[in-house]
Every structure is written in C-alpha cells, then in structure tokens.
Amino acid sequence: MSDKIKSQLKNYLRSFTSGGIALAYSGGADSSVLLAILAEMKTALNFNFRAIIIDSILQTNAEIGDALKRAENLGVEVHVEPFDQLAIKGFEKNPKDRCYMCKKELFARIFAFAKQNNLAAVVDGTNADDMQAYRPGLRVLKESGVISPFMELKITKTQVRALATLMNLDVAKKPPESCLATRFPYGDKITAKDLERVAAGEDILRAVLPANTTARLRVHGQIVRIEVPCHAVAHIIEHRKQIAESLKSLGYTYITLDLEGFRSGSLDI
C-alpha cells in the first residue's frame, strides 16, 4: 500500500516539476517524507528544487539541527530563513489566531524566496488529518496558493509515517513536534524568555523518558502541567523529585502532572 501511495505522490508532484518546486520544510515527518520523495525525483528528472526551513524562536536548535542533517543526508540544499514571530505586531499577546498570523508572514517569506529562485510551486506537508484539528493557519495555504499533496490525495498521518518507514527515514518513529507557542493558553503574553524556559523544561522531561516519547510542558503562570502519554507516567513519578527540583530551578513554582496524559492541542479550548 505504501508503495502505491508513493507512486501516487510522485505522479502528482511531477506536474509541478517543470516550473520548479520550493518545499516548506520543518523537519517533521510530513515534510521530511516529501523532502525524500522530491530528492528521489530530482535525481531522475533534474528539475529546480529547493527546500526552505524557518529558523524560529518557536523551534528548538535541536529540531533545526536534526532537520538540516536529514536534508544533507538526502543531498538536498536547504535555505535557512531567520524568522522572529515575536516581531509580528500582536503576536506576543498570543491571540487565538496566532497560527494564522505566523503562517501568513512565514509563507510570504517562502513565496518571496521561491520567486527569487524561479520556483513556481510552493509545497508543504499538511496532511488529511490536519483538516480535522483546530488549525487557523490552514487558511493561509488556500489564500496563498500553497500546494499540499498529502491533503489533496487524502493521505493521513498514519500513511505518512508508513511512507517514512518504507523510505527508512528516522522520522518514522519520531514523536510529533509543535511550535513552542502551543505551550501557553491563548491570551497569555509570550516572551522570548518564556519560550526558552519551556524548551529547557521539556529537555528535562525528555532526559528521563524513553527515546521517542512525546513530552509537553503546558504553562499556566507559575504552574506547569506535565503531559506525557499514559504509558510514560510511571517514568515521571519515578523521577518526580529530580524533575520538580530542575523545573523549579527554571523559575516555576508549582509542578503538576496531567492525569489525562498527552493530548495534541489540549489548550485549544
């Protein structure tokens, strides 16, 4: 089945190769699979193809580093675009449409790069499942003319990960990541210090958890709420003293564990 889906993707993408393709690359499973497929196609068809990654305060340096290493291994040249979302007027207030605000500016930069490099098509990794979640930034894709192959072909997240396995990509088992702004309730002001602190806090959690375990630190003022999958709760309990002391050293006052476990978008209420 994955071989068939891969062929469908190549057939779909082939129609855009003559004008050149710019891939909005984040390093996650979705865009990494597209990166690998387009790299294969470029070898066979030799078309104009570039990947663009956003170097943002909303992502960790480790995420960017992993993404660049993966692209290098695939032989793909990546343009790194610095982007400070906190410079967007009103973004630091963390409004409910912050994703739209971010994506609008982000894709404006990607389209500008594409134009400068004679790349007619801008492609991203939005998949069919993304349409079921609260993602105001998806409006930008339609407004800007971004091409989303997974969405167009109704390819789900599970199928994307199956493709990653088929292509021996390390992202096949990598837990999903999301921008660090999702750790704060809408309406709570976000600063660079807040983002750096929550990233450091999640590093503390990952250090005691099994590899490839999702971990989120949701911030409610001086209270932090740890979200991990239910099967990983025992690891948090086992290391609770170490975790509490380390998180308090970052300036948090109360350390809590969410008994419902990890839920993607748990602050979208």
URRAZI-V630786 format. One record per residue. RES is the residue in three letters. PHI is phi in whole degrees, 0 to 359 (999 if undefined). Layout:
# URRAZI-V630786
<<RES/PHI> <RES/PHI>>
This chain:
# URRAZI-V630786
<<MET/999> <SER/296> <ASP/299> <LYS/294> <ILE/295> <LYS/299> <SER/296> <GLN/298> <LEU/296> <LYS/297> <ASN/297> <TYR/294> <LEU/289> <ARG/301> <SER/291> <PHE/256> <THR/291> <SER/296> <GLY/267> <GLY/91> <ILE/233> <ALA/249> <LEU/258> <ALA/284> <TYR/250> <SER/253> <GLY/98> <GLY/284> <ALA/300> <ASP/298> <SER/288> <SER/291> <VAL/296> <LEU/297> <LEU/302> <ALA/294> <ILE/294> <LEU/293> <ALA/295> <GLU/299> <MET/294> <LYS/296> <THR/299> <ALA/278> <LEU/251> <ASN/53> <PHE/256> <ASN/285> <PHE/216> <ARG/222> <ALA/252> <ILE/236> <ILE/242> <ILE/266> <ASP/268> <SER/234> <ILE/292> <LEU/272> <GLN/237> <THR/276> <ASN/298> <ALA/296> <GLU/298> <ILE/297> <GLY/299> <ASP/299> <ALA/296> <LEU/293> <LYS/295> <ARG/297> <ALA/296> <GLU/299> <ASN/297> <LEU/270> <GLY/75> <VAL/254> <GLU/282> <VAL/241> <HIS/270> <VAL/261> <GLU/252> <PRO/294> <PHE/205> <ASP/254> <GLN/298> <LEU/293> <ALA/279> <ILE/287> <LYS/303> <GLY/89> <PHE/295> <GLU/296> <LYS/282> <ASN/58> <PRO/288> <LYS/293> <ASP/258> <ARG/301> <CYS/296> <TYR/296> <MET/301> <CYS/294> <LYS/297> <LYS/298> <GLU/288> <LEU/300> <PHE/287> <ALA/299> <ARG/290> <ILE/294> <PHE/295> <ALA/296> <PHE/297> <ALA/299> <LYS/297> <GLN/297> <ASN/250> <ASN/56> <LEU/247> <ALA/282> <ALA/249> <VAL/252> <VAL/243> <ASP/225> <GLY/259> <THR/304> <ASN/251> <ALA/298> <ASP/292> <ASP/299> <MET/289> <GLN/269> <ALA/259> <TYR/281> <ARG/222> <PRO/299> <GLY/293> <LEU/296> <ARG/301> <VAL/295> <LEU/301> <LYS/292> <GLU/295> <SER/269> <GLY/86> <VAL/289> <ILE/263> <SER/242> <PRO/302> <PHE/297> <MET/292> <GLU/296> <LEU/265> <LYS/58> <ILE/267> <THR/272> <LYS/300> <THR/300> <GLN/291> <VAL/297> <ARG/293> <ALA/296> <LEU/296> <ALA/299> <THR/295> <LEU/302> <MET/265> <ASN/58> <LEU/270> <ASP/292> <VAL/283> <ALA/304> <LYS/249> <LYS/288> <PRO/295> <PRO/294> <GLU/247> <SER/218> <CYS/295> <LEU/294> <ALA/296> <THR/289> <ARG/274> <PHE/239> <PRO/298> <TYR/305> <GLY/95> <ASP/277> <LYS/300> <ILE/247> <THR/238> <ALA/300> <LYS/297> <ASP/301> <LEU/292> <GLU/296> <ARG/291> <VAL/290> <ALA/296> <ALA/295> <GLY/296> <GLU/289> <ASP/298> <ILE/298> <LEU/295> <ARG/296> <ALA/294> <VAL/250> <LEU/260> <PRO/300> <ALA/303> <ASN/62> <THR/259> <THR/292> <ALA/217> <ARG/229> <LEU/243> <ARG/271> <VAL/252> <HIS/234> <GLY/68> <GLN/268> <ILE/260> <VAL/244> <ARG/243> <ILE/277> <GLU/244> <VAL/223> <PRO/303> <CYS/304> <HIS/290> <ALA/259> <VAL/302> <ALA/301> <HIS/293> <ILE/294> <ILE/298> <GLU/300> <HIS/251> <ARG/300> <LYS/295> <GLN/298> <ILE/296> <ALA/299> <GLU/296> <SER/292> <LEU/291> <LYS/294> <SER/293> <LEU/276> <GLY/112> <TYR/280> <THR/263> <TYR/240> <ILE/247> <THR/235> <LEU/243> <ASP/281> <LEU/288> <GLU/278> <GLY/79> <PHE/291> <ARG/225> <SER/297> <GLY/70> <SER/294> <LEU/265> <ASP/276> <ILE/233>>
